[in-house]
């Protein structure tokens, strides 16, 4: 006979809690320090919320799990998998929302290509949702030699069907109103982390398939 629904939920919750605890122990951070860091990265959570999250007695919200993971420099992708497994198991017992909100983290904490894409889309919204034609015009090559942001290119990038080259990202954020060198440098560093994540992910999948 298979395990009961409650047993599966308890096991999934235990796995999540143990994973979170191992993150915190590895980082050496206190709950208080994590709470302070969570405010800096715009994912505020209390000391008590972090403390409850790794006890395994109840399902923490995804927001708390994401903040916990980022504060301890853990893998958001792994956290998402573990949380969704626990949430789906819990949903068999009581109705809860198991969706992970789609939101870009604060720019210094962007790691995955999907997070960079979300950040680019959110930047466009914050800039007043300029049309592709407007972005193309704002990035015009001096002397009338075309644009650094052809509409076809930026459309494919924002649709997620094409990777965003560094030079395209530079002109895109500038066209969206990011003009301080320090701010643009943060975007380029985020792009480097996303590209590193993409390469390392591809390499690990190749190794696993070998």
SEZA-741261 format. One line per field, with one value per residue (C-alpha): x, y, z. Coordinates in Angstrom, 1 decimal, decimal comma. Example, Ala and Ser with C-alpha at 12.3 -4.5 7.8 and 13.67 -1.06 7.14 Angstrom:
REM SEZA-741261
X = [12,3; 13,7];
Y = [-4,5; -1,1];
Z = [7,8; 7,1];
***
This chain:
REM SEZA-741261
X = [0,0; 1,3; 2,1; -0,7; -1,1; -0,2; 3,0; 4,0; 3,4; 5,4; 8,3; 8,3; 8,1; 10,9; 13,1; 12,5; 13,2; 16,4; 17,7; 17,0; 18,8; 21,8; 21,9; 21,9; 24,5; 26,7; 26,5; 27,0; 24,3; 22,0; 18,2; 18,7; 21,3; 19,1; 16,2; 18,4; 19,7; 16,2; 15,3; 18,3; 17,3; 13,7; 12,3; 11,7; 11,0; 11,1; 13,5; 10,5; 9,5; 12,9; 13,0; 9,7; 10,6; 13,3; 11,5; 9,3; 6,1; 4,2; 4,6; 6,4; 5,3; 7,3; 8,3; 10,0; 11,7; 13,0; 14,3; 15,9; 17,6; 18,9; 20,1; 22,2; 23,4; 21,5; 20,1; 16,7; 15,9; 16,5; 14,5; 11,6; 11,6; 11,5; 8,9; 6,6; 6,9; 5,9; 3,2; 1,6; 1,7; 0,1; -2,5; -3,9; -4,8; -6,0; -6,5; -3,5; -1,9; 1,1; 2,1; 5,5; 5,1; 6,9; 9,0; 12,6; 14,8; 16,8; 19,4; 22,5; 20,8; 19,9; 21,5; 19,4; 18,7; 15,0; 15,5; 17,5; 14,7; 12,1; 14,2; 14,5; 10,7; 10,1; 12,6; 10,6; 7,4; 9,1; 10,3; 6,7; 6,5; 8,2; 7,4; 10,0; 10,0; 10,8; 13,6; 15,0; 15,0; 16,6; 19,5; 20,1; 23,6; 25,1; 25,2; 22,0; 23,6; 20,7; 20,2; 21,9; 18,4; 16,7; 13,1; 13,4; 16,3; 14,8; 11,5; 13,1; 15,1; 12,0; 10,0; 12,6; 13,4; 16,9; 19,7; 20,6; 24,1; 26,0; 26,0; 22,3; 21,6; 23,8; 21,8; 18,5; 18,9; 20,2; 17,2; 15,0; 16,6; 19,5; 22,3; 24,6; 27,7; 27,4; 23,8; 24,7; 27,6; 25,2; 23,2; 26,3; 27,4; 23,9; 24,2; 27,6; 26,1; 23,1; 25,5; 27,6; 24,5; 23,4; 26,9; 27,3; 23,7; 24,3; 27,5; 25,9; 23,1; 25,7; 27,5; 24,3; 23,4; 26,8];
Y = [0,0; 3,5; 6,1; 8,4; 11,9; 13,4; 11,2; 12,5; 16,1; 15,7; 14,2; 16,9; 19,6; 17,9; 17,9; 21,6; 22,5; 20,4; 22,0; 25,5; 24,7; 23,4; 26,6; 28,8; 26,6; 26,7; 30,5; 31,0; 33,7; 34,4; 34,9; 38,5; 39,1; 37,3; 39,6; 42,6; 41,3; 40,5; 44,2; 45,2; 42,8; 44,0; 40,6; 41,6; 38,8; 38,8; 36,9; 34,9; 34,0; 32,7; 30,8; 29,1; 28,3; 25,8; 24,0; 22,0; 22,3; 24,3; 25,3; 28,7; 31,1; 31,1; 34,7; 33,7; 30,7; 32,8; 35,4; 32,7; 31,2; 34,4; 35,7; 32,5; 32,4; 29,2; 27,9; 29,5; 26,8; 24,1; 26,0; 26,4; 22,6; 21,7; 24,3; 23,3; 19,7; 20,5; 22,8; 20,3; 17,7; 20,1; 21,0; 17,5; 18,0; 21,6; 24,1; 26,5; 28,5; 26,6; 29,1; 30,7; 34,5; 35,7; 38,6; 39,7; 39,9; 43,0; 43,4; 42,5; 39,1; 38,2; 34,9; 33,0; 34,1; 34,0; 36,5; 38,8; 38,7; 39,5; 42,4; 43,8; 43,6; 45,3; 48,0; 48,7; 49,0; 51,3; 53,5; 54,0; 51,0; 52,7; 51,0; 49,1; 51,9; 54,4; 52,2; 51,8; 55,6; 56,3; 53,9; 55,4; 55,1; 58,6; 59,8; 58,0; 54,5; 52,6; 51,6; 49,6; 48,3; 47,1; 46,3; 42,7; 42,1; 43,6; 42,0; 38,6; 39,3; 40,4; 37,5; 35,1; 33,6; 35,1; 35,7; 39,3; 40,2; 42,5; 45,4; 45,1; 45,0; 48,2; 50,1; 48,7; 49,9; 53,2; 53,6; 52,8; 55,7; 54,0; 56,5; 56,3; 54,2; 52,5; 51,4; 50,2; 48,3; 46,4; 45,4; 44,1; 42,2; 40,6; 39,6; 38,0; 35,9; 34,9; 33,8; 31,9; 30,2; 29,2; 27,8; 25,9; 24,5; 23,3; 21,7; 19,9; 18,6; 17,3; 15,5; 14,0; 12,7; 11,1];
Z = [0,0; -0,9; 1,6; 2,8; 1,5; 4,9; 5,0; 1,5; 2,6; 5,8; 3,9; 1,3; 4,0; 5,9; 2,7; 2,2; 5,8; 5,9; 2,7; 4,0; 7,3; 5,4; 3,4; 6,6; 8,3; 5,3; 5,1; 8,9; 8,9; 11,8; 11,2; 12,2; 9,5; 7,0; 7,9; 7,4; 4,0; 2,9; 3,2; 1,1; -1,7; -1,7; -0,4; 3,2; 5,7; 9,5; 11,7; 13,0; 9,4; 8,6; 11,9; 11,1; 7,5; 8,4; 11,2; 8,9; 10,9; 8,3; 4,6; 4,4; 1,6; -1,6; -0,8; 2,5; 0,8; -2,0; 0,4; 2,6; -0,4; -1,8; 1,6; 1,9; -1,7; -2,5; -5,8; -6,5; -9,0; -6,4; -3,8; -6,3; -7,0; -3,3; -2,4; -5,3; -4,3; -0,7; -1,8; -4,2; -1,5; 1,0; -1,6; -1,6; 2,0; 1,9; -0,9; -1,2; -4,0; -5,3; -8,0; -7,8; -8,5; -11,5; -10,3; -11,0; -8,0; -7,2; -10,0; -7,9; -7,2; -10,8; -11,6; -14,2; -17,8; -17,1; -14,2; -16,4; -19,0; -16,3; -15,1; -18,7; -19,1; -15,8; -16,7; -19,9; -17,9; -15,4; -18,3; -19,4; -21,8; -24,8; -28,1; -30,0; -32,6; -29,8; -28,4; -31,9; -32,4; -29,0; -29,9; -33,3; -34,7; -35,0; -38,6; -39,7; -39,9; -38,5; -34,9; -32,2; -31,3; -34,4; -33,7; -34,9; -32,5; -29,4; -30,1; -30,2; -27,0; -25,1; -26,3; -25,0; -28,4; -28,7; -26,1; -25,4; -26,4; -24,0; -26,5; -27,1; -23,3; -22,9; -25,5; -24,3; -20,7; -21,9; -24,1; -21,1; -19,1; -17,3; -18,0; -14,9; -15,6; -12,2; -12,9; -16,4; -14,9; -12,6; -15,6; -17,4; -14,3; -14,1; -17,8; -17,1; -14,2; -16,4; -19,2; -16,7; -15,3; -18,9; -19,8; -16,6; -16,8; -20,3; -19,3; -16,3; -18,6; -21,1; -18,3; -16,9; -20,4; -21,0];
***
